[in-house]
Amino acid sequence: MPAGQRVCVLGAGIVGSATAYALARDGWQVTLVDAHARAGQGASKANGGQLSYSYVEPLATPTALRSLPRWLMSADSPLRWRPRAEAAHVRWLLQFIAACRWTQVQATTDALLGLSFLSRDVLHRWLDEVPGLREAARHAQPGKLVIFRDPAYQAAAQRQIDWQSRHGCRQRIVDAAECLALEPALAATGGGAIAFGVWTADEEVADAARLAEGLAEASGAVMRLGRKALALEQRSGRVVALRCENETIEADHFVLAGGPASSGLLKPLGMALPIEPIRGYSVTLPIVNPAAAPGVSITDNGRKLVHARLGDRLRVAGFAELCGPHPVVDQRRIEALCAAVEQTFPGACDYRDPTPWAGLRPATPSGRPMVGGTRVANLWINAGQGALGLTLASGSAEQLAALMAQRKPPLPTGDFNVPA
């Protein structure tokens, strides 16, 4: 049983902080470690803000594979790839291509929908039990509208809705007029530009960084923030300590929830994680005309951009770049995001002092996160949630907590295998 046992969780983003809270609820004595001085300051700092429980289709699909040549030839493409002569990168690409089969996509989507709905239930419970967390995290349920400008996509969208309905997703196709009724701010761009939409009334938003900070604090964990992890120390087939700059942290169990950084710590132990750091961008803008800004979450399918209203701010996020492990902000991407906001919601925001962000989403080839144990008995993994970190964090943490406490997990462990 975990009561009284010490666990060190590496990574204080939304996944790591959720893990710390879930383990603390079970009675573990938690130490939370992160290179940043505050929780939620890496890939969670300014992500898209959408809790997209019904939108978990992986990046690896036949459609994406067919679109790759067109995307890679365009300078303003939503996807950018810079090839690297690294064995791990090549292996990831080959596994990604192998995952672009509809049978694989459907199996992955089934698994991710189960995890997303578990996450929704767990997060709601946590928001109810932690005083002030809902308000601090700017959590709300405005619903989500995905807009399509090409009517040719409607048949495929309807098939996806029909298939996902058996998992409990409540979605429907709406025409252009109803899109404008659901979100009047879209009228400023001209309703004729919208062919149809997909409406999901129960989708939510939250600020991932604020949620991570709140969960980290509520866990009561011993905080070791601002400390870069250097190596895991092994003895007699077990991990005995995490060596950081200026400090060595001992514990009974260790959880790697640090996204792409987890791979480097495992390499000396003879293990590898198939995780690619995919760079995403966002910009957060002050809302100066509330009537011109969207009240519901908006996803622009054609531009691959998401819009979430977080209090008096609008966050727009998008793009996916396979360009290595460096969260460098490309100013052209930020300018493109601002231009898209002004085009879609003219006059809604102030662009004089935008808050730009770039972060590395830890993505597996198939899109399934890795949640579970390793061949080292006291070493655990919770990583690889990709662009769905905010959506899947609570469920991933609940799944891992059950496994570590030797309880029957809520979901089949085979859905989230950790490679040896």
N, C-alpha and C positions, 0 to 999 in steps of 0.2 A: 504494500500500500504506500502511496506517496507521502502520507503525513510525516512531516519532519525531515523528509529527504530534500537534498539541495539540487536544484537544477539551474544551469546557466543557459540562458537564451541569447544567442548571438543575432542581433538585428532588432532595432526598435522602430522599424517601419510599421505599417498597419498590420502586416502578417505577424511580425515578431511581438508587437505589443498585444495583439489579440491572443497570441499563444501564451504570453506571460500572464494575462488575466485569466484565461481558461485554466492554466495550471495552478495558479494561486487559489482559485475557487476549489480545487481538489485537495488543497492542503500542502502543496509543494512550497518550499522556501526558494523564492525565485531571485536570481541575479540577472539583470538585463544589461546587455553590453551593446554599444554602438559607437561608430567612429564620429558621429555628429554629436554636438553638444546638447541637442534636444531630440526627443522622440519625433518620428515622422518627418525627418528633414531630407531623406533621400528620394527614392522613387515615389514615396507617398506625399511629398511636400505639396504638390499642386497638380495632382492628376485630374482626370476629367470630372470627378465629383458625382458621377452617376452610379447608383446601385442598380445595375442592369440585370436583375434576376432572370428575366426571360430572354436575354440577348447574350448567349454564351457560345454561339457558334465559333469554332476555332479559326485562326488565321489560315491554317492549312486546309484548303478546299480545292476541288477541281477548278472552280471559277477563279480563285486567286492564282492558281498555277497558269491558267490560260491568259490571265491579265498581266502576268509578270513582264513579258517583253514590252508591252505598251507602257506600263508603269516605269520601267527602268530606262526607257528612251526619253521620257519627259522630264525636264528640269524641275517642274513644279508638281511632280507626281506625289501621291500620298505615301508611296513606298520608295525607299532609296537603299541601294545595296552597294557596299564597297567590298569586293572580294579580298579575303585575307589568306595568305599561304600558311594556314595553321591546320593541323590535323583535326582538332576538335571542331573547328568551324566547318570544315568540309564534311565531317561526319554528321553534324547537325543539319546541314543543307540536304544531304542525302536522305536522312530520316524525315525531314520536312516533306520532301518530294514523295516519299513512300506513304506519308500520312494523308496525301491529297487524293484519297479515294472516298467515294460517297459512303461506303460501308463503314470505313474508319471514322469519317466525319459524324455519321449518325451515332455510332457507339460513343464517341467522345462527347458529343452534345448531350446524349442521355446521361452520361456520368456527370457532366458539368451542371446540368439542370438539377440533378439530385443534390449536388453540393451547394448550388446557389440557393435553393429553397431551404436547405438546412441552415445556411448562413443567415437568411432572412429571419427565420424563427429564433435563432440564437441571438442575433443582434438585437431584435426587439426585446428579448428577455433582459439582455444586458442594459439596454437603454432605460428599461423600467426600474432596474435595481441599483443603478449608479446615479445618485442625485446630481442633477445639473448636466449630465452627459449629453442628453438630447439637444439641449439648447447650445451648449459649448460647441458641439460638432455640426451645428446648423442642419440637423437632420430634418427632412420634410418628405412628404409624399405628394409631389405635384403631378405624377403621371408622366409618361414619355410618349412623344410623337416622333416617329421616324418618317421623314418626308422623302418622297421619290419624285424626280422630275421626268423620268422615262416610263411611260405606261407599259413598256414591254416587260418590266419586272413584276407586274402585278400577279400574274399566274404563279410565279415561283414564290412570291411572298405569301400567297394564299395557301400553297402547299405546305410551307413552313409553319404557318399558323395552325393548320389542320393537324399536322404531325405533333407539334408541341402541345396542343390542347390535351392530349392524353396524359401529359405530365402535370396538368393543372394550370398551364399558362392561359390567362384570359386576355386575348387580343382580338382585334378586328380591323378589317380594312375600312378606311374612311375616304370619301372623295375629297376633292379640293375644297369645296365649300365647307365641309365639316372640319377640315384641317384649320381653316380660318376661324371657325366658330370655337374650336378648342384652344387655339392660340391666335387671338386677334392681331398680335404684333407682327405676324407673318404677312399681313395685308400690305404692309409698306413695300414689300418686294414685288407685289403683283401676284394675285392668286393664280393667274394663268401659268406661272412658272412651275406650279406644283401639279403633278398628275394625280397622285393619291398619297395616302399615308397609312401607317400602321400605328394604332393607338393601343397603349397598355396603361390602364388607369392606375394600377397599383405599384408602379415603379417609383423609386425614391432617389434622394440626393443626400450627400453628406460631405463634409470637408474631411478628407482622409487624414491630413496632418493633425487637425484638432481631435479627431476621434482617436488616433494613435496616442496622442499625449494624454487624453483622458483615460484610456484603458491602461496605459503604462502606470499612471499615477494611482488608479484604482486598484491595481494589482498588489500594491504595497511592496513591489520588488525593490531590492537594493540596486540603485542605479549606478552603473559604471559607463557613463556617457562621455563622449569626447576621447574615447580610447580605441585605437586601431588594433584589431586582432592580428596577431602575427603567425601563430601556429597552435595546433592542438598537440598536447603532450600525451603520449601513450605509455602504458606500463602493464605488462602481463595481459595484453589483449584488450585492455580497456582504456578509454580516455580519462585521464586523471586531472587535467588542467587545461585551461585556455591561456596561452601566453600573449599578453598585450604589451603595448609600450608602457614601461615603468610599472607593470603589475602582472602578477600571475594569479588567475582565479581558479580555485579548486571547487569541484562539485561532484555529486554522485551521478548525475546525468547531464548531457549537453544536447542542445537543440540548435541546429543551424537554420536560421530564418533570415539570412542576410542577402537573399537574392543571388545575383551573379557572383558576389564575393565568396559564397559558400564553396564554389568549385575549387578555388585556390587553396582553401584549407584542407580539402579532402585529398588533393593530389599526392602529398607526401604519405598519406595512408594507403595509397594504392587504389583509390576510388575516384570515379569521375561522374559528374552530373551533366546531362545533356541540356545545358542552359545557355541560351544566347542572349546577351544584353541588347534589347531592341530599344533604341532611343525614341522617346515620344516628346511632344512639346505641348505647352499650354501657355495661355496668357490670361491673367485675371484683371478685369477692368471695373472701375467704379461705375455704377449705374447712375446717370444723371437725369434720365427721363423714364421713370418706372413703367409708364404706359407703353413705351416703345420697346421695352425689354421683354423677353419671353418669361411667362410665369411657369409654364410646363417645361420639362426637359425636351430639348430638340436634338435629334440626330439627323444630320444631312447625309443621306446615303451616297449621293453622287460625289460629294466632296470629302467624305469619310471624316466628318468633324462632329464633335459632340458639344452641346451647350448646356450648362447647368447654372441655375440661379442660386447663389449661396448668400442669403441675406441681401445686403445692398451691393453685392458684387456679381458680375457675370464671368463665368469661366468657360473658355472655349479651348478644346484640346483636340489633337489629331497628329497624324503622320506616324510612320514607322520606318526607322532607319537601322539597317544592319551594318553599322559602321564602326564596330569595335567598342571597347569598354570605357568610353570617355563621354561624360554628359556635357558636351560643349554646346552652347547655345548658338545656333545659326540664326543670325538676325533676320535673314530673309524669310525664315519660317515664321518668326514672330510677326513680321510685317504682313505675311500672307494671312495669318490668323486674324489680325486686326482688320485687314481689308475685308475678309469674309464676314466678320461681325457687322461692319458698317454696311455692307451690301445687303445682308439679310435683315438686320435690325437697325436701319439708319436712325441716327440721333439718339440711340439708347445709352451710349457709353462715352466716357471721357478717355481719350487716347493720349493725353499729354504725359501721363506717367504710368504706363502699363507695367504690370508685374510679370516678367517673362520667366519661363522655367523650361528646363529640359531634364529628363530623368531616364534611367535605364530600367526598362521593364524586363524582369527575368522570365524568358519564354522557353518552354520546352518545344520540341518539334511538333508534337501532336496537339499541344494546347492543354494537356492534362497536367496539373501540378503534381509534385511528388510529396506525399505526406505519409510518413511512417518511419520504421526503424531501418538500420543498416546492418551490415554483417558484424559491426562492432556493437556489442550488446547494449551499451549505455549511450550510444550516439544516434540521434534522431534528425530527420530532415523535414522541414516544412517550407518548400520553395517552389518556384516555377509557375506562379499564378499569372504571370504575364500582365496584360492590360486589365485583367479582372481582379487584381489584388484587393481592391476595396470591396468588391462584390463577394469574393470567396473567402476573405480572411477569417470571418467568425466561424464559418463551417469547417474550414481547414483546421483551425485551432481546436474546435470541439472534437473533431475526428482524432487528432493527435493526442489530445488529453485522455481520451478513452483508451487508446492503444497503450499509452504510457502507464495508465492505471490498471492495465490488464482487464478492462471491461470490454464487453462486446461493442465494437464501434458502430455508429449510426449508419455507416455506408460500407459497402464491400471493399475490403482492403485492396483487392485486385484492380480497382479503378484508379489507384494512385500509387502504383508500384515505384519503389525507390531502387534504381539499378545498383548492382553490387560494385 
